[in-house]
Amino acid sequence: MGKKIRLRLFAIVLVVITGVSAVRADLHVKQKQTIEAYYEWGAVNPAREQGLEYWLGKDRAAIVNARWTAIADFAAGTLTYLGHRTRVYVQTTLPLDPAALFDSKALDFIRQSLTTQGTVKPVEETKTILGRSCLGHVVETWVNYEGDRLNERVQTIWTSPEIPVDAALIAKVLHLQYVLSYFADDLIKGYEAIQGFPLLREMIFFNRGIEIKARVETLVLSEEQPGPAVYAVPAGYMKKAKIETADMQ
Protein backbone atom coordinates (compact mmCIF):
# COMPACT_ATOMS: atom_id res chain seq x y z
CA MET A 1 0.00 0.00 0.00
CA GLY A 2 1.44 3.39 -1.01
CA LYS A 3 2.31 6.08 1.51
CA LYS A 4 -0.33 8.54 0.21
CA ILE A 5 -3.09 5.91 0.47
CA ARG A 6 -2.04 5.02 4.05
CA LEU A 7 -2.12 8.69 5.07
CA ARG A 8 -5.56 9.13 3.51
CA LEU A 9 -6.93 6.06 5.31
CA PHE A 10 -5.45 7.29 8.59
CA ALA A 11 -7.20 10.67 8.17
CA ILE A 12 -10.53 8.96 7.51
CA VAL A 13 -10.15 6.74 10.59
CA LEU A 14 -9.25 9.79 12.70
CA VAL A 15 -12.45 11.58 11.61
CA VAL A 16 -14.55 8.49 12.42
CA ILE A 17 -13.00 8.04 15.85
CA THR A 18 -12.87 11.67 16.98
CA GLY A 19 -15.79 13.11 15.10
CA VAL A 20 -13.52 15.90 13.83
CA SER A 21 -14.21 16.98 10.26
CA ALA A 22 -12.56 19.41 7.89
CA VAL A 23 -15.59 21.70 8.04
CA ARG A 24 -14.64 24.66 10.20
CA ALA A 25 -16.77 26.18 12.92
CA ASP A 26 -17.45 29.91 13.19
CA LEU A 27 -18.55 31.88 16.24
CA HIS A 28 -22.31 32.43 16.18
CA VAL A 29 -23.66 35.32 18.26
CA LYS A 30 -27.45 35.60 18.43
CA GLN A 31 -28.96 38.66 20.10
CA LYS A 32 -32.45 40.01 20.75
CA GLN A 33 -33.52 43.64 20.86
CA THR A 34 -36.54 44.38 23.04
CA ILE A 35 -38.24 47.78 23.01
CA GLU A 36 -40.58 48.11 25.98
CA ALA A 37 -44.19 49.25 25.63
CA TYR A 38 -44.80 53.00 25.96
CA TYR A 39 -47.72 55.43 26.02
CA GLU A 40 -47.99 58.05 23.24
CA TRP A 41 -50.82 60.11 21.72
CA GLY A 42 -53.47 58.47 23.87
CA ALA A 43 -52.51 54.91 23.01
CA VAL A 44 -50.12 52.25 24.20
CA ASN A 45 -47.48 51.15 21.74
CA PRO A 46 -46.87 47.44 22.46
CA ALA A 47 -43.47 45.98 23.19
CA ARG A 48 -41.47 44.93 20.12
CA GLU A 49 -38.69 42.45 19.52
CA GLN A 50 -36.28 41.85 16.67
CA GLY A 51 -33.22 39.72 16.16
CA LEU A 52 -29.58 40.47 15.41
CA GLU A 53 -26.95 37.89 14.48
CA TYR A 54 -23.23 37.76 13.89
CA TRP A 55 -21.18 34.98 12.32
CA LEU A 56 -17.44 35.38 12.85
CA GLY A 57 -14.99 33.10 11.05
CA LYS A 58 -11.25 33.10 10.48
CA ASP A 59 -11.40 35.38 7.45
CA ARG A 60 -15.12 36.00 6.99
CA ALA A 61 -18.10 37.43 8.84
CA ALA A 62 -21.79 38.14 8.49
CA ILE A 63 -23.93 40.74 10.27
CA VAL A 64 -27.66 40.09 10.01
CA ASN A 65 -30.46 42.41 11.15
CA ALA A 66 -34.01 43.20 10.09
CA ARG A 67 -33.03 45.87 7.53
CA TRP A 68 -29.80 44.62 6.03
CA THR A 69 -27.17 41.90 5.99
CA ALA A 70 -23.46 42.43 5.41
CA ILE A 71 -21.32 39.48 4.31
CA ALA A 72 -17.59 40.17 4.43
CA ASP A 73 -14.87 38.01 2.88
CA PHE A 74 -11.73 39.50 4.33
CA ALA A 75 -9.43 37.10 2.48
CA ALA A 76 -10.85 38.19 -0.89
CA GLY A 77 -11.39 41.79 0.22
CA THR A 78 -15.08 41.84 -0.77
CA LEU A 79 -18.37 42.88 0.82
CA THR A 80 -21.87 41.78 -0.15
CA TYR A 81 -24.62 44.07 1.19
CA LEU A 82 -28.23 42.82 1.17
CA GLY A 83 -31.10 45.31 1.45
CA HIS A 84 -34.04 43.31 2.80
CA ARG A 85 -36.80 45.86 2.17
CA THR A 86 -36.44 45.84 -1.61
CA ARG A 87 -34.62 42.48 -1.85
CA VAL A 88 -31.51 43.80 -3.56
CA TYR A 89 -27.79 43.30 -3.11
CA VAL A 90 -24.59 45.14 -3.97
CA GLN A 91 -21.07 43.76 -4.08
CA THR A 92 -18.09 46.03 -3.44
CA THR A 93 -14.56 45.96 -2.03
CA LEU A 94 -13.08 46.27 1.43
CA PRO A 95 -12.15 48.49 3.23
CA LEU A 96 -15.65 49.89 2.70
CA ASP A 97 -16.01 53.24 0.97
CA PRO A 98 -19.65 54.39 1.42
CA ALA A 99 -19.46 56.13 -1.97
CA ALA A 100 -18.92 52.71 -3.57
CA LEU A 101 -22.00 51.26 -1.84
CA PHE A 102 -24.56 54.11 -1.90
CA ASP A 103 -25.48 56.27 -4.87
CA SER A 104 -25.13 60.07 -4.65
CA LYS A 105 -28.72 60.73 -3.56
CA ALA A 106 -28.52 58.08 -0.84
CA LEU A 107 -25.22 59.55 0.38
CA ASP A 108 -26.75 63.03 0.58
CA PHE A 109 -29.70 61.60 2.52
CA ILE A 110 -27.33 59.89 4.97
CA ARG A 111 -25.26 63.04 5.49
CA GLN A 112 -28.25 65.33 5.98
CA SER A 113 -30.66 63.11 7.93
CA LEU A 114 -29.07 59.93 9.26
CA THR A 115 -25.49 60.56 10.37
CA THR A 116 -25.26 59.81 14.09
CA GLN A 117 -23.10 61.96 16.37
CA GLY A 118 -22.20 61.08 19.93
CA THR A 119 -19.85 60.63 22.86
CA VAL A 120 -18.38 57.55 24.53
CA LYS A 121 -17.32 57.45 28.20
CA PRO A 122 -16.15 54.47 30.32
CA VAL A 123 -17.81 53.54 33.61
CA GLU A 124 -16.00 52.08 36.61
CA GLU A 125 -18.25 49.09 37.29
CA THR A 126 -18.10 45.73 35.52
CA LYS A 127 -20.61 42.95 34.82
CA THR A 128 -20.42 39.21 34.25
CA ILE A 129 -22.49 38.13 31.23
CA LEU A 130 -22.59 34.53 29.99
CA GLY A 131 -19.69 33.80 32.32
CA ARG A 132 -17.53 36.53 30.76
CA SER A 133 -16.22 39.67 32.43
CA CYS A 134 -17.55 42.82 30.74
CA LEU A 135 -16.49 46.46 30.73
CA GLY A 136 -19.08 49.24 30.65
CA HIS A 137 -19.29 52.42 28.56
CA VAL A 138 -22.00 55.07 28.42
CA VAL A 139 -22.74 56.21 24.89
CA GLU A 140 -24.91 59.25 24.14
CA THR A 141 -25.99 59.64 20.51
CA TRP A 142 -28.16 61.93 18.41
CA VAL A 143 -28.77 63.10 14.83
CA ASN A 144 -28.37 66.79 13.97
CA TYR A 145 -31.22 67.96 11.76
CA GLU A 146 -31.97 71.60 10.94
CA GLY A 147 -30.49 72.81 14.20
CA ASP A 148 -32.25 70.24 16.39
CA ARG A 149 -31.13 67.01 18.01
CA LEU A 150 -33.25 64.07 16.90
CA ASN A 151 -33.19 60.36 17.77
CA GLU A 152 -31.46 61.03 21.08
CA ARG A 153 -30.54 58.01 23.14
CA VAL A 154 -28.38 57.08 26.10
CA GLN A 155 -27.09 53.54 26.34
CA THR A 156 -24.73 51.56 28.50
CA ILE A 157 -22.79 49.05 26.44
CA TRP A 158 -21.19 46.03 28.10
CA THR A 159 -18.35 44.48 26.12
CA SER A 160 -16.12 41.50 26.81
CA PRO A 161 -12.62 40.79 25.49
CA GLU A 162 -13.13 37.13 26.48
CA ILE A 163 -14.43 36.07 23.07
CA PRO A 164 -12.86 33.12 21.18
CA VAL A 165 -12.22 35.18 18.05
CA ASP A 166 -9.15 37.18 17.04
CA ALA A 167 -9.42 40.75 18.32
CA ALA A 168 -8.39 42.12 14.91
CA LEU A 169 -11.34 40.34 13.26
CA ILE A 170 -13.76 41.70 15.87
CA ALA A 171 -12.41 45.21 15.20
CA LYS A 172 -12.99 44.81 11.45
CA VAL A 173 -16.54 43.52 11.89
CA LEU A 174 -17.57 46.21 14.36
CA HIS A 175 -16.02 48.94 12.20
CA LEU A 176 -18.09 47.67 9.29
CA GLN A 177 -21.22 47.78 11.44
CA TYR A 178 -20.50 51.35 12.56
CA VAL A 179 -20.07 52.57 8.98
CA LEU A 180 -23.26 50.81 7.86
CA SER A 181 -25.09 52.34 10.84
CA TYR A 182 -24.17 55.84 9.57
CA PHE A 183 -21.97 56.77 12.53
CA ALA A 184 -19.89 59.95 12.26
CA ASP A 185 -16.11 59.54 12.18
CA ASP A 186 -15.62 60.93 15.71
CA LEU A 187 -18.23 58.56 17.11
CA ILE A 188 -16.56 55.61 15.36
CA LYS A 189 -13.24 56.59 16.98
CA GLY A 190 -14.95 56.63 20.38
CA TYR A 191 -16.47 53.19 19.82
CA GLU A 192 -13.18 51.76 18.59
CA ALA A 193 -11.52 52.72 21.89
CA ILE A 194 -13.82 50.16 23.56
CA GLN A 195 -12.25 46.74 24.05
CA GLY A 196 -14.10 43.52 23.28
CA PHE A 197 -17.40 42.48 21.76
CA PRO A 198 -20.79 43.90 22.92
CA LEU A 199 -22.86 41.36 24.87
CA LEU A 200 -25.47 43.72 26.35
CA ARG A 201 -26.85 47.16 25.54
CA GLU A 202 -29.22 48.95 27.94
CA MET A 203 -30.86 51.94 26.22
CA ILE A 204 -33.22 54.84 26.72
CA PHE A 205 -34.63 56.60 23.63
CA PHE A 206 -36.02 60.12 23.87
CA ASN A 207 -38.88 60.74 21.44
CA ARG A 208 -40.85 64.02 21.73
CA GLY A 209 -40.39 64.09 25.50
CA ILE A 210 -41.18 60.39 25.93
CA GLU A 211 -38.62 57.98 27.39
CA ILE A 212 -38.58 54.56 25.75
CA LYS A 213 -36.53 51.78 27.31
CA ALA A 214 -34.85 49.06 25.27
CA ARG A 215 -32.13 46.45 25.56
CA VAL A 216 -30.10 44.21 23.29
CA GLU A 217 -29.09 40.99 25.03
CA THR A 218 -27.03 38.04 23.87
CA LEU A 219 -28.91 34.74 23.76
CA VAL A 220 -26.38 32.50 21.99
CA LEU A 221 -22.58 32.62 21.94
CA SER A 222 -21.27 29.36 20.54
CA GLU A 223 -18.99 27.86 17.91
CA GLU A 224 -21.08 26.31 15.15
CA GLN A 225 -20.73 25.13 11.59
CA PRO A 226 -22.65 27.70 9.50
CA GLY A 227 -25.20 26.46 7.02
CA PRO A 228 -24.72 27.21 3.33
CA ALA A 229 -27.17 30.12 3.47
CA VAL A 230 -25.18 32.15 6.03
CA TYR A 231 -22.63 33.55 3.58
CA ALA A 232 -24.79 33.38 0.44
CA VAL A 233 -27.15 35.74 -1.37
CA PRO A 234 -30.73 34.49 -0.91
CA ALA A 235 -32.77 33.45 -3.92
CA GLY A 236 -34.90 36.25 -5.36
CA TYR A 237 -32.53 39.11 -4.54
CA MET A 238 -31.64 41.38 -7.48
CA LYS A 239 -28.09 42.62 -7.99
CA LYS A 240 -27.61 46.35 -8.57
CA ALA A 241 -24.70 48.74 -8.88
CA LYS A 242 -25.42 50.81 -5.74
CA ILE A 243 -27.97 51.16 -2.94
CA GLU A 244 -30.56 53.87 -3.59
CA THR A 245 -32.66 55.87 -1.11
CA ALA A 246 -35.71 53.69 -1.81
CA ASP A 247 -33.76 50.64 -0.67
CA MET A 248 -33.07 52.22 2.72
CA GLN A 249 -36.54 53.43 3.79
Wavefront OBJ file of the C-alpha trace (Angstrom):
o trace
v 0.000 0.000 0.000
v 1.444 3.391 -1.008
v 2.311 6.085 1.505
v -0.334 8.535 0.208
v -3.092 5.910 0.474
v -2.041 5.017 4.047
v -2.124 8.687 5.065
v -5.565 9.132 3.513
v -6.930 6.062 5.311
v -5.451 7.289 8.591
v -7.202 10.666 8.175
v -10.534 8.956 7.507
v -10.155 6.744 10.589
v -9.254 9.788 12.700
v -12.449 11.578 11.605
v -14.552 8.490 12.418
v -12.997 8.039 15.851
v -12.866 11.670 16.983
v -15.787 13.112 15.105
v -13.517 15.903 13.835
v -14.213 16.983 10.261
v -12.562 19.407 7.888
v -15.592 21.697 8.044
v -14.642 24.657 10.199
v -16.771 26.179 12.924
v -17.454 29.914 13.190
v -18.546 31.877 16.239
v -22.310 32.427 16.180
v -23.662 35.321 18.258
v -27.445 35.605 18.430
v -28.964 38.662 20.099
v -32.445 40.010 20.747
v -33.518 43.642 20.865
v -36.536 44.380 23.035
v -38.243 47.779 23.008
v -40.580 48.114 25.985
v -44.189 49.247 25.631
v -44.801 52.998 25.964
v -47.722 55.435 26.016
v -47.995 58.045 23.239
v -50.824 60.109 21.723
v -53.466 58.470 23.872
v -52.513 54.913 23.006
v -50.118 52.249 24.198
v -47.480 51.148 21.743
v -46.875 47.444 22.461
v -43.471 45.984 23.185
v -41.475 44.925 20.123
v -38.687 42.447 19.520
v -36.278 41.854 16.669
v -33.216 39.724 16.156
v -29.581 40.469 15.408
v -26.952 37.890 14.481
v -23.230 37.757 13.888
v -21.182 34.979 12.321
v -17.440 35.375 12.854
v -14.989 33.102 11.048
v -11.249 33.097 10.479
v -11.404 35.380 7.448
v -15.125 35.999 6.989
v -18.101 37.427 8.841
v -21.795 38.143 8.490
v -23.932 40.739 10.274
v -27.665 40.088 10.008
v -30.462 42.411 11.150
v -34.014 43.196 10.090
v -33.032 45.872 7.534
v -29.799 44.617 6.026
v -27.171 41.902 5.994
v -23.460 42.434 5.409
v -21.319 39.478 4.307
v -17.588 40.166 4.432
v -14.873 38.009 2.878
v -11.729 39.501 4.334
v -9.432 37.096 2.476
v -10.853 38.189 -0.891
v -11.395 41.790 0.223
v -15.082 41.838 -0.765
v -18.373 42.882 0.820
v -21.872 41.778 -0.151
v -24.617 44.067 1.191
v -28.227 42.824 1.165
v -31.100 45.309 1.453
v -34.041 43.310 2.797
v -36.795 45.857 2.170
v -36.438 45.837 -1.614
v -34.619 42.475 -1.847
v -31.510 43.803 -3.562
v -27.789 43.303 -3.112
v -24.586 45.144 -3.965
v -21.067 43.758 -4.082
v -18.085 46.026 -3.441
v -14.561 45.958 -2.030
v -13.077 46.269 1.430
v -12.151 48.491 3.225
v -15.647 49.888 2.701
v -16.007 53.240 0.967
v -19.648 54.388 1.421
v -19.464 56.127 -1.970
v -18.919 52.714 -3.569
v -21.998 51.258 -1.841
v -24.561 54.105 -1.901
v -25.484 56.274 -4.875
v -25.128 60.072 -4.653
v -28.725 60.728 -3.557
v -28.522 58.079 -0.837
v -25.217 59.547 0.378
v -26.754 63.034 0.582
v -29.698 61.596 2.516
v -27.332 59.887 4.972
v -25.256 63.036 5.492
v -28.248 65.328 5.984
v -30.657 63.110 7.935
v -29.075 59.926 9.257
v -25.486 60.560 10.368
v -25.260 59.807 14.089
v -23.098 61.959 16.367
v -22.198 61.078 19.933
v -19.852 60.635 22.862
v -18.379 57.547 24.535
v -17.318 57.447 28.202
v -16.150 54.474 30.322
v -17.809 53.542 33.615
v -16.002 52.076 36.613
v -18.249 49.092 37.289
v -18.101 45.733 35.522
v -20.608 42.945 34.818
v -20.416 39.208 34.245
v -22.485 38.130 31.231
v -22.590 34.531 29.989
v -19.690 33.802 32.323
v -17.531 36.527 30.761
v -16.225 39.666 32.433
v -17.545 42.821 30.736
v -16.492 46.463 30.734
v -19.083 49.243 30.649
v -19.290 52.421 28.559
v -22.002 55.072 28.420
v -22.735 56.211 24.889
v -24.914 59.246 24.144
v -25.986 59.644 20.512
v -28.160 61.925 18.408
v -28.769 63.097 14.834
v -28.371 66.794 13.971
v -31.219 67.961 11.764
v -31.972 71.602 10.935
v -30.493 72.812 14.203
v -32.253 70.241 16.395
v -31.125 67.010 18.008
v -33.249 64.066 16.904
v -33.191 60.360 17.775
v -31.462 61.032 21.081
v -30.539 58.011 23.136
v -28.378 57.078 26.095
v -27.086 53.540 26.339
v -24.734 51.563 28.501
v -22.792 49.045 26.438
v -21.195 46.032 28.102
v -18.355 44.482 26.115
v -16.117 41.503 26.808
v -12.615 40.792 25.488
v -13.127 37.127 26.482
v -14.433 36.074 23.073
v -12.864 33.117 21.176
v -12.223 35.176 18.048
v -9.153 37.176 17.045
v -9.421 40.751 18.317
v -8.395 42.117 14.914
v -11.340 40.338 13.263
v -13.760 41.698 15.874
v -12.415 45.209 15.200
v -12.985 44.809 11.446
v -16.536 43.519 11.895
v -17.570 46.211 14.363
v -16.023 48.940 12.198
v -18.088 47.673 9.290
v -21.220 47.778 11.435
v -20.501 51.347 12.559
v -20.072 52.568 8.984
v -23.259 50.812 7.858
v -25.092 52.341 10.843
v -24.168 55.835 9.572
v -21.965 56.770 12.534
v -19.891 59.952 12.257
v -16.111 59.544 12.177
v -15.625 60.935 15.706
v -18.231 58.557 17.106
v -16.555 55.610 15.364
v -13.240 56.591 16.979
v -14.950 56.630 20.377
v -16.473 53.194 19.820
v -13.183 51.760 18.591
v -11.525 52.721 21.890
v -13.822 50.156 23.556
v -12.247 46.736 24.054
v -14.097 43.519 23.276
v -17.405 42.485 21.760
v -20.788 43.904 22.923
v -22.857 41.364 24.865
v -25.470 43.725 26.352
v -26.854 47.162 25.539
v -29.220 48.953 27.937
v -30.858 51.942 26.220
v -33.222 54.843 26.725
v -34.629 56.595 23.633
v -36.023 60.124 23.870
v -38.880 60.735 21.441
v -40.851 64.017 21.729
v -40.391 64.089 25.501
v -41.177 60.393 25.934
v -38.618 57.985 27.393
v -38.580 54.565 25.754
v -36.535 51.784 27.314
v -34.851 49.060 25.271
v -32.134 46.449 25.557
v -30.095 44.212 23.286
v -29.094 40.993 25.028
v -27.034 38.036 23.866
v -28.906 34.735 23.759
v -26.377 32.495 21.988
v -22.583 32.622 21.939
v -21.266 29.364 20.541
v -18.990 27.860 17.914
v -21.084 26.307 15.148
v -20.729 25.131 11.586
v -22.647 27.705 9.501
v -25.204 26.465 7.021
v -24.720 27.206 3.328
v -27.167 30.124 3.473
v -25.177 32.152 6.031
v -22.628 33.550 3.576
v -24.790 33.376 0.444
v -27.147 35.738 -1.373
v -30.734 34.486 -0.908
v -32.774 33.452 -3.921
v -34.898 36.246 -5.355
v -32.529 39.110 -4.538
v -31.637 41.385 -7.477
v -28.087 42.625 -7.992
v -27.609 46.351 -8.566
v -24.698 48.743 -8.877
v -25.422 50.807 -5.741
v -27.970 51.164 -2.944
v -30.563 53.870 -3.585
v -32.665 55.868 -1.112
v -35.714 53.689 -1.808
v -33.756 50.638 -0.670
v -33.070 52.222 2.723
v -36.540 53.428 3.786
l 1 2 3 4 5 6 7 8 9 10 11 12 13 14 15 16 17 18 19 20 21 22 23 24 25 26 27 28 29 30 31 32 33 34 35 36 37 38 39 40 41 42 43 44 45 46 47 48 49 50 51 52 53 54 55 56 57 58 59 60 61 62 63 64 65 66 67 68 69 70 71 72 73 74 75 76 77 78 79 80 81 82 83 84 85 86 87 88 89 90 91 92 93 94 95 96 97 98 99 100 101 102 103 104 105 106 107 108 109 110 111 112 113 114 115 116 117 118 119 120 121 122 123 124 125 126 127 128 129 130 131 132 133 134 135 136 137 138 139 140 141 142 143 144 145 146 147 148 149 150 151 152 153 154 155 156 157 158 159 160 161 162 163 164 165 166 167 168 169 170 171 172 173 174 175 176 177 178 179 180 181 182 183 184 185 186 187 188 189 190 191 192 193 194 195 196 197 198 199 200 201 202 203 204 205 206 207 208 209 210 211 212 213 214 215 216 217 218 219 220 221 222 223 224 225 226 227 228 229 230 231 232 233 234 235 236 237 238 239 240 241 242 243 244 245 246 247 248 249
